[in-house]
């Protein structure tokens, strides 16, 4: 995952007023197409009134302040200079808010329920597929079935060639291609409608639980999308045919989506840690990306193939054993989460949470303890 943007330096604490020293936004970040989402204005206050609320003393006199602020705006529209007292009230009303602390129990319940629902749905699809009657392809049994007569039907149209190639592709590779295509489609949609896609990023202080899931599919730029797609393409197939998943595409998809939600919640929890830039700073930074899920797959790969060589990007002819690479990445993200790395705007807690999830799932044999019991449960229900 990646964190987008920084907040201006100001003293923030829960349940205390915020008075910025300048008229710049107190909570703003740069989104695609220069879209600013949260800022100190009345329009944003109305949009996010559940998260940013006036102070109690301001709430008592809200009607008076609002009328004076509106009168000040009307005077400006007519070319008149507003009264200093009215302008002061209007400025105070714009720039003083009540900060609501991020919740942690409700997102936890949402994470558990959604991950369990994903596993139940994918296990149902697997059980339904296993109960389907086996269809025998008699053309494959014909020894002369692969012989093609030279002529018009030997090659077919490009669409036919692509269709045959897709049918011959293994299920795990199809899952990988589907995830990468989804990432690309969401990114293109974000370029076309940045205001809509900006709501898919997860911001802890807004307490929007659904963004724990949607943030897996958004990326900050082409490089972010490319690296996550490359990691998904490299690790999904070998992990899918490891002893943990045994070539089950539904199992791979369930684990990947659940790892995305759980890693996003791990980053949500990291807002409890003190920030080097100031308290509660992390709660305002939006995060997104599939890095947590990709690194969960990476950790399963390292434990399943500990002696396999893992290369370093942009450094050719350098290969490190997978077990050693996993230890290096774990230490790097742990240091980045606790101490921070200047200039590196990564969601280290999401990376660390995804890797710990993958290690636990492999070590505890999630296929035997979680996946197969769910599939057998659905098979018994469907056979009744």
TORKOL-4160 file (C-alpha; in steps of 0.2 Angstrom, whole numbers, padded with zeros to 4 digits, m for minus):
384
<pt num="1" X="0000" Y="0000" Z="0000"/>
<pt num="2" X="0005" Y="0018" Z="m0002"/>
<pt num="3" X="0001" Y="0033" Z="0008"/>
<pt num="4" X="m0004" Y="0049" Z="m0001"/>
<pt num="5" X="0002" Y="0066" Z="0004"/>
<pt num="6" X="0006" Y="0075" Z="0020"/>
<pt num="7" X="m0003" Y="0087" Z="0032"/>
<pt num="8" X="0003" Y="0104" Z="0036"/>
<pt num="9" X="0012" Y="0105" Z="0053"/>
<pt num="10" X="m0001" Y="0109" Z="0066"/>
<pt num="11" X="m0005" Y="0104" Z="0084"/>
<pt num="12" X="m0019" Y="0091" Z="0083"/>
<pt num="13" X="m0027" Y="0081" Z="0097"/>
<pt num="14" X="m0043" Y="0073" Z="0100"/>
<pt num="15" X="m0057" Y="0084" Z="0106"/>
<pt num="16" X="m0048" Y="0100" Z="0105"/>
<pt num="17" X="m0050" Y="0115" Z="0093"/>
<pt num="18" X="m0039" Y="0116" Z="0078"/>
<pt num="19" X="m0034" Y="0134" Z="0073"/>
<pt num="20" X="m0022" Y="0134" Z="0058"/>
<pt num="21" X="m0009" Y="0147" Z="0058"/>
<pt num="22" X="m0013" Y="0150" Z="0040"/>
<pt num="23" X="m0028" Y="0150" Z="0028"/>
<pt num="24" X="m0021" Y="0134" Z="0020"/>
<pt num="25" X="m0031" Y="0118" Z="0022"/>
<pt num="26" X="m0029" Y="0109" Z="0039"/>
<pt num="27" X="m0032" Y="0092" Z="0031"/>
<pt num="28" X="m0028" Y="0091" Z="0013"/>
<pt num="29" X="m0019" Y="0080" Z="0001"/>
<pt num="30" X="m0016" Y="0079" Z="m0017"/>
<pt num="31" X="m0027" Y="0067" Z="m0026"/>
<pt num="32" X="m0028" Y="0064" Z="m0045"/>
<pt num="33" X="m0031" Y="0079" Z="m0056"/>
<pt num="34" X="m0027" Y="0090" Z="m0042"/>
<pt num="35" X="m0043" Y="0086" Z="m0033"/>
<pt num="36" X="m0043" Y="0091" Z="m0014"/>
<pt num="37" X="m0055" Y="0081" Z="m0004"/>
<pt num="38" X="m0054" Y="0087" Z="0014"/>
<pt num="39" X="m0051" Y="0106" Z="0017"/>
<pt num="40" X="m0057" Y="0119" Z="0029"/>
<pt num="41" X="m0072" Y="0125" Z="0021"/>
<pt num="42" X="m0091" Y="0125" Z="0024"/>
<pt num="43" X="m0094" Y="0113" Z="0009"/>
<pt num="44" X="m0082" Y="0100" Z="0015"/>
<pt num="45" X="m0089" Y="0102" Z="0033"/>
<pt num="46" X="m0106" Y="0098" Z="0027"/>
<pt num="47" X="m0100" Y="0083" Z="0016"/>
<pt num="48" X="m0090" Y="0076" Z="0031"/>
<pt num="49" X="m0101" Y="0082" Z="0045"/>
<pt num="50" X="m0100" Y="0065" Z="0054"/>
<pt num="51" X="m0081" Y="0066" Z="0055"/>
<pt num="52" X="m0078" Y="0085" Z="0057"/>
<pt num="53" X="m0090" Y="0094" Z="0068"/>
<pt num="54" X="m0090" Y="0111" Z="0076"/>
<pt num="55" X="m0085" Y="0113" Z="0094"/>
<pt num="56" X="m0098" Y="0113" Z="0108"/>
<pt num="57" X="m0096" Y="0132" Z="0111"/>
<pt num="58" X="m0097" Y="0135" Z="0093"/>
<pt num="59" X="m0112" Y="0124" Z="0091"/>
<pt num="60" X="m0122" Y="0134" Z="0104"/>
<pt num="61" X="m0120" Y="0150" Z="0093"/>
<pt num="62" X="m0120" Y="0142" Z="0076"/>
<pt num="63" X="m0135" Y="0151" Z="0070"/>
<pt num="64" X="m0128" Y="0168" Z="0075"/>
<pt num="65" X="m0111" Y="0164" Z="0067"/>
<pt num="66" X="m0119" Y="0157" Z="0051"/>
<pt num="67" X="m0130" Y="0172" Z="0049"/>
<pt num="68" X="m0115" Y="0184" Z="0052"/>
<pt num="69" X="m0104" Y="0174" Z="0040"/>
<pt num="70" X="m0118" Y="0174" Z="0027"/>
<pt num="71" X="m0120" Y="0193" Z="0029"/>
<pt num="72" X="m0102" Y="0195" Z="0027"/>
<pt num="73" X="m0102" Y="0185" Z="0010"/>
<pt num="74" X="m0116" Y="0195" Z="0004"/>
<pt num="75" X="m0107" Y="0211" Z="0008"/>
<pt num="76" X="m0092" Y="0205" Z="m0002"/>
<pt num="77" X="m0103" Y="0200" Z="m0017"/>
<pt num="78" X="m0110" Y="0218" Z="m0017"/>
<pt num="79" X="m0093" Y="0226" Z="m0017"/>
<pt num="80" X="m0094" Y="0232" Z="0001"/>
<pt num="81" X="m0081" Y="0228" Z="0015"/>
<pt num="82" X="m0088" Y="0217" Z="0028"/>
<pt num="83" X="m0088" Y="0222" Z="0046"/>
<pt num="84" X="m0072" Y="0216" Z="0055"/>
<pt num="85" X="m0082" Y="0207" Z="0069"/>
<pt num="86" X="m0093" Y="0198" Z="0056"/>
<pt num="87" X="m0077" Y="0193" Z="0046"/>
<pt num="88" X="m0069" Y="0186" Z="0062"/>
<pt num="89" X="m0084" Y="0176" Z="0066"/>
<pt num="90" X="m0085" Y="0169" Z="0048"/>
<pt num="91" X="m0066" Y="0165" Z="0048"/>
<pt num="92" X="m0068" Y="0156" Z="0065"/>
<pt num="93" X="m0083" Y="0146" Z="0059"/>
<pt num="94" X="m0073" Y="0140" Z="0044"/>
<pt num="95" X="m0057" Y="0135" Z="0053"/>
<pt num="96" X="m0062" Y="0128" Z="0070"/>
<pt num="97" X="m0067" Y="0110" Z="0071"/>
<pt num="98" X="m0070" Y="0095" Z="0083"/>
<pt num="99" X="m0059" Y="0080" Z="0078"/>
<pt num="100" X="m0067" Y="0063" Z="0080"/>
<pt num="101" X="m0055" Y="0049" Z="0085"/>
<pt num="102" X="m0054" Y="0034" Z="0073"/>
<pt num="103" X="m0064" Y="0019" Z="0078"/>
<pt num="104" X="m0055" Y="0002" Z="0080"/>
<pt num="105" X="m0069" Y="m0010" Z="0086"/>
<pt num="106" X="m0081" Y="m0008" Z="0071"/>
<pt num="107" X="m0068" Y="m0009" Z="0058"/>
<pt num="108" X="m0062" Y="m0025" Z="0066"/>
<pt num="109" X="m0079" Y="m0032" Z="0066"/>
<pt num="110" X="m0081" Y="m0027" Z="0048"/>
<pt num="111" X="m0064" Y="m0035" Z="0043"/>
<pt num="112" X="m0069" Y="m0052" Z="0052"/>
<pt num="113" X="m0086" Y="m0052" Z="0044"/>
<pt num="114" X="m0081" Y="m0047" Z="0026"/>
<pt num="115" X="m0066" Y="m0059" Z="0026"/>
<pt num="116" X="m0077" Y="m0074" Z="0032"/>
<pt num="117" X="m0090" Y="m0069" Z="0019"/>
<pt num="118" X="m0077" Y="m0070" Z="0005"/>
<pt num="119" X="m0071" Y="m0087" Z="0011"/>
<pt num="120" X="m0089" Y="m0093" Z="0013"/>
<pt num="121" X="m0093" Y="m0087" Z="m0005"/>
<pt num="122" X="m0077" Y="m0094" Z="m0013"/>
<pt num="123" X="m0079" Y="m0111" Z="m0004"/>
<pt num="124" X="m0097" Y="m0112" Z="m0010"/>
<pt num="125" X="m0092" Y="m0110" Z="m0028"/>
<pt num="126" X="m0078" Y="m0123" Z="m0026"/>
<pt num="127" X="m0090" Y="m0135" Z="m0018"/>
<pt num="128" X="m0103" Y="m0132" Z="m0032"/>
<pt num="129" X="m0090" Y="m0135" Z="m0045"/>
<pt num="130" X="m0084" Y="m0152" Z="m0037"/>
<pt num="131" X="m0102" Y="m0158" Z="m0036"/>
<pt num="132" X="m0104" Y="m0155" Z="m0055"/>
<pt num="133" X="m0104" Y="m0171" Z="m0066"/>
<pt num="134" X="m0088" Y="m0174" Z="m0075"/>
<pt num="135" X="m0089" Y="m0170" Z="m0093"/>
<pt num="136" X="m0078" Y="m0181" Z="m0105"/>
<pt num="137" X="m0071" Y="m0172" Z="m0120"/>
<pt num="138" X="m0071" Y="m0186" Z="m0133"/>
<pt num="139" X="m0061" Y="m0175" Z="m0145"/>
<pt num="140" X="m0046" Y="m0176" Z="m0133"/>
<pt num="141" X="m0047" Y="m0195" Z="m0133"/>
<pt num="142" X="m0047" Y="m0196" Z="m0152"/>
<pt num="143" X="m0028" Y="m0199" Z="m0158"/>
<pt num="144" X="m0032" Y="m0190" Z="m0173"/>
<pt num="145" X="m0041" Y="m0175" Z="m0165"/>
<pt num="146" X="m0026" Y="m0164" Z="m0165"/>
<pt num="147" X="m0023" Y="m0166" Z="m0184"/>
<pt num="148" X="m0029" Y="m0151" Z="m0193"/>
<pt num="149" X="m0033" Y="m0150" Z="m0212"/>
<pt num="150" X="m0023" Y="m0136" Z="m0220"/>
<pt num="151" X="m0036" Y="m0123" Z="m0226"/>
<pt num="152" X="m0047" Y="m0109" Z="m0220"/>
<pt num="153" X="m0051" Y="m0116" Z="m0203"/>
<pt num="154" X="m0034" Y="m0121" Z="m0198"/>
<pt num="155" X="m0030" Y="m0105" Z="m0189"/>
<pt num="156" X="m0046" Y="m0096" Z="m0187"/>
<pt num="157" X="m0048" Y="m0077" Z="m0183"/>
<pt num="158" X="m0038" Y="m0069" Z="m0170"/>
<pt num="159" X="m0052" Y="m0069" Z="m0158"/>
<pt num="160" X="m0053" Y="m0088" Z="m0160"/>
<pt num="161" X="m0034" Y="m0090" Z="m0156"/>
<pt num="162" X="m0036" Y="m0079" Z="m0141"/>
<pt num="163" X="m0051" Y="m0089" Z="m0135"/>
<pt num="164" X="m0042" Y="m0106" Z="m0137"/>
<pt num="165" X="m0027" Y="m0098" Z="m0128"/>
<pt num="166" X="m0038" Y="m0093" Z="m0113"/>
<pt num="167" X="m0046" Y="m0110" Z="m0112"/>
<pt num="168" X="m0029" Y="m0118" Z="m0111"/>
<pt num="169" X="m0024" Y="m0107" Z="m0097"/>
<pt num="170" X="m0023" Y="m0114" Z="m0080"/>
<pt num="171" X="m0036" Y="m0107" Z="m0067"/>
<pt num="172" X="m0023" Y="m0099" Z="m0056"/>
<pt num="173" X="m0016" Y="m0089" Z="m0070"/>
<pt num="174" X="m0034" Y="m0084" Z="m0075"/>
<pt num="175" X="m0036" Y="m0077" Z="m0057"/>
<pt num="176" X="m0020" Y="m0067" Z="m0058"/>
<pt num="177" X="m0025" Y="m0060" Z="m0075"/>
<pt num="178" X="m0042" Y="m0056" Z="m0068"/>
<pt num="179" X="m0035" Y="m0046" Z="m0053"/>
<pt num="180" X="m0022" Y="m0037" Z="m0064"/>
<pt num="181" X="m0036" Y="m0032" Z="m0076"/>
<pt num="182" X="m0047" Y="m0026" Z="m0061"/>
<pt num="183" X="m0033" Y="m0015" Z="m0055"/>
<pt num="184" X="m0030" Y="m0007" Z="m0072"/>
<pt num="185" X="m0049" Y="m0004" Z="m0075"/>
<pt num="186" X="m0051" Y="0004" Z="m0058"/>
<pt num="187" X="m0035" Y="0015" Z="m0061"/>
<pt num="188" X="m0042" Y="0021" Z="m0078"/>
<pt num="189" X="m0059" Y="0024" Z="m0070"/>
<pt num="190" X="m0050" Y="0035" Z="m0057"/>
<pt num="191" X="m0041" Y="0045" Z="m0070"/>
<pt num="192" X="m0058" Y="0048" Z="m0078"/>
<pt num="193" X="m0068" Y="0052" Z="m0062"/>
<pt num="194" X="m0055" Y="0057" Z="m0049"/>
<pt num="195" X="m0068" Y="0064" Z="m0037"/>
<pt num="196" X="m0077" Y="0047" Z="m0036"/>
<pt num="197" X="m0061" Y="0036" Z="m0035"/>
<pt num="198" X="m0055" Y="0047" Z="m0021"/>
<pt num="199" X="m0069" Y="0040" Z="m0010"/>
<pt num="200" X="m0061" Y="0022" Z="m0012"/>
<pt num="201" X="m0045" Y="0027" Z="m0002"/>
<pt num="202" X="m0045" Y="0023" Z="0016"/>
<pt num="203" X="m0044" Y="0037" Z="0029"/>
<pt num="204" X="m0044" Y="0031" Z="0047"/>
<pt num="205" X="m0052" Y="0047" Z="0054"/>
<pt num="206" X="m0067" Y="0046" Z="0042"/>
<pt num="207" X="m0072" Y="0029" Z="0049"/>
<pt num="208" X="m0078" Y="0022" Z="0032"/>
<pt num="209" X="m0077" Y="0003" Z="0034"/>
<pt num="210" X="m0080" Y="m0001" Z="0016"/>
<pt num="211" X="m0064" Y="0008" Z="0011"/>
<pt num="212" X="m0055" Y="m0006" Z="0020"/>
<pt num="213" X="m0060" Y="m0017" Z="0005"/>
<pt num="214" X="m0060" Y="m0004" Z="m0009"/>
<pt num="215" X="m0043" Y="0003" Z="m0005"/>
<pt num="216" X="m0035" Y="m0013" Z="m0011"/>
<pt num="217" X="m0040" Y="m0009" Z="m0029"/>
<pt num="218" X="m0034" Y="0009" Z="m0030"/>
<pt num="219" X="m0016" Y="0015" Z="m0034"/>
<pt num="220" X="m0008" Y="0032" Z="m0033"/>
<pt num="221" X="0000" Y="0031" Z="m0051"/>
<pt num="222" X="0007" Y="0021" Z="m0065"/>
<pt num="223" X="0022" Y="0015" Z="m0056"/>
<pt num="224" X="0012" Y="0010" Z="m0040"/>
<pt num="225" X="0000" Y="0000" Z="m0052"/>
<pt num="226" X="0015" Y="m0008" Z="m0062"/>
<pt num="227" X="0024" Y="m0014" Z="m0046"/>
<pt num="228" X="0009" Y="m0022" Z="m0038"/>
<pt num="229" X="0003" Y="m0030" Z="m0055"/>
<pt num="230" X="0021" Y="m0037" Z="m0057"/>
<pt num="231" X="0021" Y="m0044" Z="m0040"/>
<pt num="232" X="0004" Y="m0052" Z="m0043"/>
<pt num="233" X="0010" Y="m0060" Z="m0059"/>
<pt num="234" X="0026" Y="m0066" Z="m0052"/>
<pt num="235" X="0020" Y="m0074" Z="m0036"/>
<pt num="236" X="0002" Y="m0079" Z="m0038"/>
<pt num="237" X="0005" Y="m0094" Z="m0049"/>
<pt num="238" X="0019" Y="m0103" Z="m0039"/>
<pt num="239" X="0009" Y="m0099" Z="m0023"/>
<pt num="240" X="m0007" Y="m0106" Z="m0031"/>
<pt num="241" X="0002" Y="m0123" Z="m0034"/>
<pt num="242" X="0011" Y="m0123" Z="m0017"/>
<pt num="243" X="0005" Y="m0136" Z="m0004"/>
<pt num="244" X="m0005" Y="m0123" Z="0004"/>
<pt num="245" X="m0017" Y="m0120" Z="m0010"/>
<pt num="246" X="m0014" Y="m0135" Z="m0022"/>
<pt num="247" X="m0019" Y="m0127" Z="m0038"/>
<pt num="248" X="m0036" Y="m0121" Z="m0031"/>
<pt num="249" X="m0040" Y="m0104" Z="m0040"/>
<pt num="250" X="m0055" Y="m0101" Z="m0028"/>
<pt num="251" X="m0044" Y="m0103" Z="m0013"/>
<pt num="252" X="m0031" Y="m0091" Z="m0020"/>
<pt num="253" X="m0044" Y="m0078" Z="m0024"/>
<pt num="254" X="m0052" Y="m0079" Z="m0006"/>
<pt num="255" X="m0035" Y="m0078" Z="0002"/>
<pt num="256" X="m0029" Y="m0063" Z="m0009"/>
<pt num="257" X="m0045" Y="m0053" Z="m0006"/>
<pt num="258" X="m0045" Y="m0057" Z="0013"/>
<pt num="259" X="m0027" Y="m0052" Z="0014"/>
<pt num="260" X="m0031" Y="m0035" Z="0006"/>
<pt num="261" X="m0044" Y="m0031" Z="0019"/>
<pt num="262" X="m0034" Y="m0037" Z="0034"/>
<pt num="263" X="m0018" Y="m0028" Z="0029"/>
<pt num="264" X="m0029" Y="m0012" Z="0027"/>
<pt num="265" X="m0035" Y="m0014" Z="0044"/>
<pt num="266" X="m0017" Y="m0017" Z="0050"/>
<pt num="267" X="m0013" Y="0000" Z="0043"/>
<pt num="268" X="m0029" Y="0007" Z="0051"/>
<pt num="269" X="m0022" Y="0001" Z="0068"/>
<pt num="270" X="m0005" Y="0010" Z="0065"/>
<pt num="271" X="m0014" Y="0026" Z="0067"/>
<pt num="272" X="m0012" Y="0022" Z="0086"/>
<pt num="273" X="0007" Y="0023" Z="0085"/>
<pt num="274" X="0015" Y="0040" Z="0087"/>
<pt num="275" X="0019" Y="0049" Z="0072"/>
<pt num="276" X="0036" Y="0059" Z="0069"/>
<pt num="277" X="0026" Y="0073" Z="0061"/>
<pt num="278" X="0014" Y="0075" Z="0075"/>
<pt num="279" X="0000" Y="0066" Z="0085"/>
<pt num="280" X="m0015" Y="0060" Z="0075"/>
<pt num="281" X="m0006" Y="0063" Z="0059"/>
<pt num="282" X="m0007" Y="0046" Z="0052"/>
<pt num="283" X="m0026" Y="0046" Z="0055"/>
<pt num="284" X="m0028" Y="0059" Z="0041"/>
<pt num="285" X="m0017" Y="0051" Z="0028"/>
<pt num="286" X="m0026" Y="0041" Z="0014"/>
<pt num="287" X="m0019" Y="0024" Z="0010"/>
<pt num="288" X="m0022" Y="0012" Z="m0005"/>
<pt num="289" X="m0015" Y="m0002" Z="m0015"/>
<pt num="290" X="m0014" Y="m0021" Z="m0016"/>
<pt num="291" X="0004" Y="m0021" Z="m0009"/>
<pt num="292" X="m0002" Y="m0029" Z="0007"/>
<pt num="293" X="m0011" Y="m0044" Z="m0002"/>
<pt num="294" X="0004" Y="m0046" Z="m0014"/>
<pt num="295" X="0016" Y="m0047" Z="0001"/>
<pt num="296" X="0005" Y="m0059" Z="0009"/>
<pt num="297" X="0007" Y="m0070" Z="m0006"/>
<pt num="298" X="0026" Y="m0066" Z="m0006"/>
<pt num="299" X="0027" Y="m0073" Z="0012"/>
<pt num="300" X="0018" Y="m0089" Z="0007"/>
<pt num="301" X="0030" Y="m0091" Z="m0007"/>
<pt num="302" X="0045" Y="m0089" Z="0004"/>
<pt num="303" X="0039" Y="m0102" Z="0016"/>
<pt num="304" X="0034" Y="m0114" Z="0003"/>
<pt num="305" X="0050" Y="m0112" Z="m0008"/>
<pt num="306" X="0063" Y="m0106" Z="0005"/>
<pt num="307" X="0078" Y="m0111" Z="m0006"/>
<pt num="308" X="0071" Y="m0102" Z="m0022"/>
<pt num="309" X="0081" Y="m0087" Z="m0028"/>
<pt num="310" X="0072" Y="m0070" Z="m0027"/>
<pt num="311" X="0080" Y="m0056" Z="m0037"/>
<pt num="312" X="0081" Y="m0038" Z="m0034"/>
<pt num="313" X="0072" Y="m0026" Z="m0046"/>
<pt num="314" X="0083" Y="m0016" Z="m0057"/>
<pt num="315" X="0098" Y="m0025" Z="m0050"/>
<pt num="316" X="0102" Y="m0039" Z="m0062"/>
<pt num="317" X="0112" Y="m0055" Z="m0058"/>
<pt num="318" X="0108" Y="m0053" Z="m0040"/>
<pt num="319" X="0098" Y="m0067" Z="m0031"/>
<pt num="320" X="0094" Y="m0070" Z="m0013"/>
<pt num="321" X="0086" Y="m0085" Z="m0005"/>
<pt num="322" X="0068" Y="m0083" Z="m0002"/>
<pt num="323" X="0069" Y="m0086" Z="0017"/>
<pt num="324" X="0083" Y="m0073" Z="0019"/>
<pt num="325" X="0073" Y="m0060" Z="0008"/>
<pt num="326" X="0058" Y="m0062" Z="0019"/>
<pt num="327" X="0068" Y="m0058" Z="0034"/>
<pt num="328" X="0075" Y="m0043" Z="0026"/>
<pt num="329" X="0058" Y="m0036" Z="0020"/>
<pt num="330" X="0050" Y="m0040" Z="0037"/>
<pt num="331" X="0064" Y="m0030" Z="0046"/>
<pt num="332" X="0063" Y="m0016" Z="0033"/>
<pt num="333" X="0044" Y="m0014" Z="0036"/>
<pt num="334" X="0045" Y="m0015" Z="0055"/>
<pt num="335" X="0058" Y="m0001" Z="0055"/>
<pt num="336" X="0048" Y="0009" Z="0043"/>
<pt num="337" X="0032" Y="0007" Z="0054"/>
<pt num="338" X="0040" Y="0011" Z="0071"/>
<pt num="339" X="0053" Y="0024" Z="0066"/>
<pt num="340" X="0048" Y="0030" Z="0049"/>
<pt num="341" X="0059" Y="0032" Z="0033"/>
<pt num="342" X="0060" Y="0050" Z="0027"/>
<pt num="343" X="0055" Y="0052" Z="0009"/>
<pt num="344" X="0047" Y="0035" Z="0008"/>
<pt num="345" X="0028" Y="0037" Z="0009"/>
<pt num="346" X="0024" Y="0018" Z="0011"/>
<pt num="347" X="0011" Y="0010" Z="0022"/>
<pt num="348" X="0023" Y="m0001" Z="0031"/>
<pt num="349" X="0010" Y="m0007" Z="0043"/>
<pt num="350" X="m0001" Y="m0014" Z="0029"/>
<pt num="351" X="0015" Y="m0023" Z="0022"/>
<pt num="352" X="0019" Y="m0030" Z="0039"/>
<pt num="353" X="0002" Y="m0036" Z="0042"/>
<pt num="354" X="0000" Y="m0045" Z="0025"/>
<pt num="355" X="0017" Y="m0054" Z="0028"/>
<pt num="356" X="0012" Y="m0060" Z="0045"/>
<pt num="357" X="m0004" Y="m0066" Z="0039"/>
<pt num="358" X="0004" Y="m0076" Z="0025"/>
<pt num="359" X="0016" Y="m0083" Z="0037"/>
<pt num="360" X="0003" Y="m0088" Z="0049"/>
<pt num="361" X="m0008" Y="m0096" Z="0036"/>
<pt num="362" X="0006" Y="m0106" Z="0029"/>
<pt num="363" X="0013" Y="m0112" Z="0046"/>
<pt num="364" X="m0005" Y="m0117" Z="0053"/>
<pt num="365" X="m0009" Y="m0125" Z="0036"/>
<pt num="366" X="m0024" Y="m0115" Z="0031"/>
<pt num="367" X="m0029" Y="m0127" Z="0018"/>
<pt num="368" X="m0032" Y="m0141" Z="0030"/>
<pt num="369" X="m0039" Y="m0130" Z="0045"/>
<pt num="370" X="m0049" Y="m0117" Z="0036"/>
<pt num="371" X="m0052" Y="m0120" Z="0017"/>
<pt num="372" X="m0057" Y="m0139" Z="0016"/>
<pt num="373" X="m0069" Y="m0139" Z="0031"/>
<pt num="374" X="m0078" Y="m0124" Z="0023"/>
<pt num="375" X="m0079" Y="m0133" Z="0006"/>
<pt num="376" X="m0085" Y="m0150" Z="0014"/>
<pt num="377" X="m0098" Y="m0140" Z="0024"/>
<pt num="378" X="m0105" Y="m0133" Z="0008"/>
<pt num="379" X="m0104" Y="m0150" Z="m0001"/>
<pt num="380" X="m0115" Y="m0158" Z="0013"/>
<pt num="381" X="m0127" Y="m0143" Z="0012"/>
<pt num="382" X="m0129" Y="m0145" Z="m0007"/>
<pt num="383" X="m0131" Y="m0164" Z="m0006"/>
<pt num="384" X="m0146" Y="m0163" Z="0006"/>
